[in-house]
Amino acid sequence: MKIKILLILLMLVAGIVGGVAGVIELFDILEGKKAFLTLGLILVLFLFPTLKCWMNLENHN
């Protein structure tokens, strides 16, 4: 059980580090307002399906 929790934490840390590195690269490539627009679009495209799935899970319980 501890190994599964450690693997999940390791995956979360790797995902966060990769996400931060990706955002830094995005700002280097796109400068300014375009980077904020792109970041907002990515967040909306990621969060909308996640929230929709979460709402469906809440409705089933």
VOBA-1610 file (N, C-alpha, C; in pm, whole numbers, padded with zeros to 5 digits, always signed):
BEGIN
Met+00083-00120+00000Met+00000+00000+00000Met+00087+00127+00000Lys+00193+00125+00079Lys+00281+00243+00085Lys+00348+00268-00050Ile+00379+00160-00122Ile+00445+00176-00252Ile+00351+00246-00350Lys+00222+00210-00347Lys+00126+00274-00437Lys+00114+00423-00407Ile+00109+00458-00279Ile+00098+00599-00241Ile+00224+00675-00284Leu+00340+00613-00264Leu+00465+00678-00306Leu+00470+00697-00457Leu+00423+00598-00532Leu+00421+00611-00678Leu+00327+00722-00722Ile+00211+00731-00658Ile+00115+00838-00692Ile+00177+00974-00662Leu+00241+00988-00546Leu+00305+01115-00511Leu+00417+01149-00608Leu+00495+01049-00648Leu+00603+01071-00744Leu+00547+01118-00878Met+00437+01057-00922Met+00375+01098-01048Met+00321+01240-01038Leu+00261+01275-00924Leu+00210+01411-00905Leu+00324+01513-00909Val+00433+01484-00841Val+00548+01576-00840Val+00605+01591-00980Ala+00620+01479-01052Ala+00672+01486-01188Ala+00579+01566-01278Gly+00449+01550-01261Gly+00353+01626-01341Gly+00359+01774-01311Ile+00371+01809-01184Ile+00378+01951-01146Ile+00506+02014-01200Val+00619+01945-01184Val+00747+01998-01234Val+00742+02013-01385Gly+00689+01914-01454Gly+00676+01923-01600Gly+00583+02035-01643Gly+00475+02053-01569Gly+00382+02161-01600Gly+00445+02298-01583Val+00519+02316-01475Val+00586+02444-01450Val+00690+02470-01559Ala+00766+02367-01595Ala+00866+02384-01701Ala+00799+02418-01834Gly+00685+02356-01861Gly+00612+02385-01984Gly+00561+02528-01987Val+00511+02577-01874Val+00462+02715-01867Val+00577+02813-01887Ile+00692+02785-01827Ile+00809+02873-01844Ile+00851+02877-01991Glu+00854+02761-02055Glu+00889+02756-02198Glu+00786+02831-02282Leu+00659+02816-02246Leu+00552+02885-02318Leu+00571+03036-02312Phe+00605+03088-02193Phe+00627+03231-02179Phe+00750+03277-02256Asp+00854+03192-02262Asp+00973+03227-02340Asp+00941+03234-02488Ile+00859+03142-02535Ile+00829+03136-02679Ile+00730+03246-02719Leu+00626+03266-02639Leu+00515+03351-02685Leu+00513+03494-02631Glu+00589+03529-02533Glu+00591+03661-02470Glu+00453+03725-02450Gly+00431+03769-02329Gly+00321+03857-02297Gly+00181+03801-02304Lys+00092+03880-02368Lys-00050+03851-02368Lys-00083+03719-02437Lys-00008+03686-02542Lys-00036+03560-02613Lys-00014+03441-02521Ala+00086+03449-02435Ala+00113+03339-02343Ala-00001+03324-02242Phe-00054+03437-02192Phe-00166+03429-02098Phe-00290+03372-02166Leu-00316+03413-02290Leu-00431+03359-02363Leu-00416+03210-02386Thr-00298+03167-02425Thr-00274+03025-02449Thr-00286+02946-02320Leu-00231+02998-02212Leu-00239+02930-02083Leu-00384+02920-02037Gly-00461+03027-02054Gly-00603+03023-02020Gly-00679+02921-02102Leu-00649+02914-02230Leu-00716+02817-02318Leu-00682+02674-02275Ile-00556+02650-02243Ile-00515+02516-02198Ile-00588+02480-02068Leu-00595+02574-01974Leu-00664+02548-01848Leu-00811+02518-01869Val-00876+02596-01956Val-01019+02574-01983Val-01040+02438-02048Leu-00956+02404-02146Leu-00971+02276-02215Leu-00944+02158-02122Phe-00857+02177-02022Phe-00829+02070-01928Phe-00933+02064-01817Leu-00971+02181-01764Leu-01059+02183-01648Leu-01204+02151-01682Phe-01250+02189-01801Phe-01391+02166-01834Phe-01426+02018-01832Pro-01351+01930-01902Pro-01386+01787-01894Pro-01369+01730-01753Thr-01269+01780-01679Thr-01247+01732-01543Thr-01365+01769-01454Leu-01410+01894-01463Leu-01524+01937-01382Leu-01651+01864-01423Lys-01669+01842-01553Lys-01786+01771-01602Lys-01790+01629-01547Cys-01675+01561-01550Cys-01665+01425-01497Cys-01691+01425-01346Trp-01637+01524-01275Trp-01655+01533-01131Trp-01801+01555-01096Met-01869+01641-01174Met-02012+01665-01150Met-02093+01538-01173Asn-02056+01460-01276Asn-02126+01334-01302Asn-02106+01236-01187Leu-01986+01233-01131Leu-01960+01145-01016Leu-02041+01190-00895Glu-02054+01321-00876Glu-02134+01373-00764Glu-02281+01336-00781Asn-02331+01339-00904Asn-02472+01308-00929Asn-02502+01161-00903His-02405+01073-00925His-02428+00930-00904His-02431+00893-00757Asn-02366+00973-00673Asn-02361+00941-00529Asn-02474+01002-00453
//
